[in-house]
């Protein structure tokens, strides 16, 4: 078995993807959505990070975080967030499979064991990932345009003038200006 090594860089900006166990479409339903929101608030109060962009889809989420200049333990943050959601929603993840390995590790039945991270390299990489996050609901066919998906920071970006309201809609080919 290969050993995966994560890159922990204090003060870095990271793109993350987390997935539900067996890709079950539960994250946009209550109480999962509320538990996730509360978990992020509580973890961020103890272990600060800046939340730059989010999208919550039924079976996965994408986000970009900027970590403090003094430390980089994003794994601890995600572990605490996942534990909180699991505690709050125990018994609500229907059709969840549990294995001996998951039981021995004390893992619940909501989240896939690992998550994917990518250290943002430069401004172009940052922009691509922001756009990827906000376009993801349309990419997966949940909506025809990002403005129609309620579980995204897309609406904050429109409010702040970063995206026009019709960004990436079928009838309009526009890109974000990121305040330029």
Secondary structure, DSSP 8 states (H G I E B T S, - for coil): ---------TT-EEEEEEEBGGG-S-TTSTTHHHHHHHHHHHHHHHS-EEEEEEEE-SSEEEEEEEE-TT---HHHHHHHHHHHHHHHHTT-STT----HHHHHTT--SSB-S--EEEE--SHHHHHHHHHHHHHHHHHTTS-SSGGG-SSBTHHHHHHTTSS-TTTT-TT------TT-
